[in-house]
Amino acid sequence: MSIFHRALDRLADLRWVGRKVTLHFTADYRIARFTLPLIKRLLADDEDGETYRCSIAQWTINERPPLHVHRGVVSTLRIDGPLQSAGTSYLPLGGLLEAPHVTAHLDPIEANRLDGRVQEAIDRTLHDWIVEHRLYDQPRQLREIDRREADREARAVIARWVAEHWPRPATGAVPNASDELGDCCSGEPDTALCEACRKGSDHA
C-alpha cells in the first residue's frame, strides 16, 4: 500500500500539477492479470475514468474492503469483507448501516441477515419491473452492447427528456427550478427532493 501513498503524495504536490506521472507496480502474475485492466480503466483521463474512480472513492475511507454496498436515496448499507468461513457457508466480517440520524455497526450475523433481506427486496423490485414492462414477452437481449451506438442512443433519449421536462423559456428569463417541481418539493430550499423530483419524473 505504501507505493500508492507515495504516488498520491507526488500527485498532491503542486509541482506535479498538469504533468504526467509514471507509476510502477510489482504484483504476483495471477493478481496482475486481473488488476491491470482495472488499473487502466481507473487511470483513463476521460468520463469513463472519472466514473470508475467515483464508484470506488469510498474505498479510501473504509477500514474493511466492502463486499456489497446497497444505496438508497438517503440510506446506505455496506457489507464488509473479507468473507469468513462459517461451517458450510461464509459470513461477512460485519457491516455499516447509515440512515438519517442513524449510524450503526452490524456484527457478522446481523450484516448477513440484513444483506439477504435487501437482496430479496431487490429481486422483488426487479421482478415487478419485468412484469410491468412485459419483459418476459420480449426476446432476451445480449448482455454486450455496441458502446458507440448505445451511447449515441442514450444521449438522444436524455436530450428528448430534457426538452420535454425543461423547455426553454419564451423570454430570456432564467427559469425557476421550483416551477418544475411538484408541490411536495417547491417549499423550503433546503429540504431534500422526493424521489420523483430527484429522478425528474412527472408528478401525478
C-alpha positions in Angstrom: 0.0 0.0 0.0 2.9 2.4 0.6 3.6 2.6 -3.1 0.1 4.0 -3.6 0.7 6.5 -0.8 4.0 7.7 -2.3 2.3 8.1 -5.7 -0.6 10.1 -4.2 1.9 12.3 -2.3 3.6 13.1 -5.5 0.4 13.8 -7.3 -0.7 16.1 -4.4 2.5 18.2 -4.8 1.8 21.4 -6.7 4.9 20.8 -8.7 3.2 17.9 -10.4 0.0 19.8 -11.4 -0.6 19.4 -15.1 2.2 16.8 -15.6 2.1 13.1 -16.3 3.4 10.7 -13.7 4.7 7.3 -14.3 3.7 4.7 -11.8 5.5 1.3 -11.3 3.8 -1.7 -9.6 5.1 -5.1 -8.7 2.5 -7.8 -8.3 2.1 -11.5 -8.5 1.4 -12.7 -12.1 -2.1 -14.1 -11.1 -3.0 -10.8 -9.5 -1.5 -8.6 -12.2 -3.6 -10.4 -14.9 -6.8 -9.4 -13.1 -5.9 -5.9 -11.9 -4.1 -4.5 -14.9 -7.3 -3.9 -16.9 -8.9 -2.3 -13.8 -5.9 0.0 -13.3 -6.0 1.1 -16.9 -9.7 2.0 -16.5 -9.1 3.9 -13.3 -6.3 5.9 -14.9 -8.2 6.9 -18.0 -8.4 10.7 -18.3 -11.9 10.9 -19.5 -15.5 10.5 -18.4 -15.2 6.7 -18.1 -12.1 7.0 -15.9 -13.9 9.6 -13.7 -16.9 7.4 -13.3 -14.7 4.4 -12.3 -12.8 6.5 -9.8 -16.0 7.9 -8.3 -17.5 4.4 -8.0 -14.8 3.3 -5.6 -13.9 6.6 -3.9 -15.3 5.4 -0.6 -12.7 2.6 -0.5 -10.1 5.0 0.9 -12.2 5.8 4.0 -13.4 2.3 4.8 -11.4 0.2 7.2 -12.5 -3.0 5.6 -13.0 -3.9 1.9 -16.7 -3.8 1.0 -18.4 -6.9 -0.3 -21.6 -5.1 -1.2 -22.9 -1.5 -1.0 -26.6 -1.1 -1.2 -27.5 2.6 -1.7 -31.0 4.1 -1.3 -32.0 7.7 -1.7 -31.0 8.6 1.9 -29.7 5.4 3.4 -26.8 3.1 2.7 -25.9 -0.5 3.8 -22.3 -1.6 3.5 -21.4 -5.2 3.9 -17.8 -5.7 5.0 -15.3 -8.4 3.9 -13.3 -10.4 3.6 -15.7 -13.3 3.8 -15.1 -15.7 6.6 -15.6 -19.5 6.6 -18.5 -20.4 8.8 -19.2 -24.1 8.7 -20.7 -24.9 5.4 -21.2 -21.3 4.5 -19.5 -17.9 4.6 -20.2 -14.8 6.6 -19.1 -11.2 6.2 -17.0 -9.6 9.0 -19.7 -7.0 9.7 -21.5 -4.1 8.1 -22.4 -0.4 8.4 -25.9 0.9 8.3 -26.3 4.7 7.7 -29.6 6.4 7.5 -30.9 9.9 8.7 -30.0 10.2 12.4 -28.6 6.6 12.4 -25.2 5.1 12.1 -25.0 1.5 13.2 -22.2 -1.1 13.0 -23.5 -4.6 12.4 -22.0 -7.8 13.6 -21.4 -10.7 11.1 -24.8 -12.3 11.7 -26.8 -9.0 11.5 -24.9 -8.0 8.4 -25.6 -11.3 6.7 -29.3 -11.2 7.6 -29.9 -7.6 6.5 -27.9 -8.2 3.3 -30.1 -11.1 2.5 -33.3 -9.1 3.1 -32.0 -6.2 0.9 -31.2 -8.7 -1.9 -34.6 -10.2 -1.6 -36.2 -6.7 -1.9 -34.1 -6.0 -5.0 -35.2 -9.3 -6.6 -38.9 -8.4 -5.8 -38.5 -4.9 -7.2 -36.8 -6.1 -10.4 -39.4 -8.8 -10.9 -42.2 -6.2 -10.5 -40.4 -4.0 -13.2 -40.1 -7.0 -15.5 -43.8 -7.7 -15.2 -44.9 -4.1 -15.6 -42.9 -3.7 -18.8 -43.8 -7.2 -20.1 -40.1 -8.1 -20.5 -40.9 -11.8 -20.3 -42.8 -11.4 -23.6 -39.8 -9.9 -25.3 -36.8 -11.6 -26.8 -33.9 -11.9 -24.4 -31.2 -9.4 -25.3 -27.5 -9.9 -25.4 -25.6 -8.6 -22.4 -23.0 -7.0 -24.5 -23.6 -3.6 -26.2 -22.2 -1.7 -29.1 -20.7 1.1 -26.9 -20.7 3.8 -29.6 -24.2 3.1 -30.9 -25.6 2.5 -27.4 -24.1 5.8 -26.0 -25.4 7.7 -29.0 -28.9 6.4 -28.5 -28.8 7.0 -24.7 -27.7 10.7 -25.2 -30.6 11.1 -27.7 -33.0 9.8 -25.0 -31.6 12.2 -22.5 -31.8 15.1 -24.9 -35.5 14.3 -25.6 -36.2 14.0 -21.8 -34.6 17.4 -21.1 -36.5 19.0 -23.9 -39.8 17.6 -22.5 -39.2 18.4 -18.9 -37.1 21.5 -19.0 -38.4 23.6 -22.0 -36.5 26.8 -22.8 -38.4 29.9 -21.6 -40.0 32.1 -24.2 -38.1 35.1 -22.9 -34.5 35.4 -21.8 -35.5 34.9 -18.2 -33.8 32.1 -16.2 -36.4 29.5 -15.2 -37.1 29.0 -11.5 -36.2 25.4 -10.7 -39.0 25.1 -8.2 -41.5 25.7 -11.0 -40.6 22.3 -12.5 -41.1 20.5 -9.2 -44.3 19.2 -7.6 -45.9 20.9 -4.6 -44.1 18.5 -2.3 -40.7 19.9 -3.2 -41.3 23.6 -4.0 -41.3 24.8 -0.4 -38.2 25.3 1.7 -34.9 25.4 -0.4 -33.0 23.2 2.0 -35.5 20.3 2.0 -34.5 17.1 0.2 -36.2 16.4 -3.1 -38.6 13.5 -3.2 -37.7 10.6 -5.3 -40.0 11.6 -8.2 -38.5 15.1 -8.3 -34.9 13.8 -7.9 -35.3 11.5 -10.9 -37.2 14.0 -12.9 -40.5 12.1 -13.1 -43.8 13.7 -13.7 -46.0 14.4 -10.6 -49.4 12.9 -10.8 
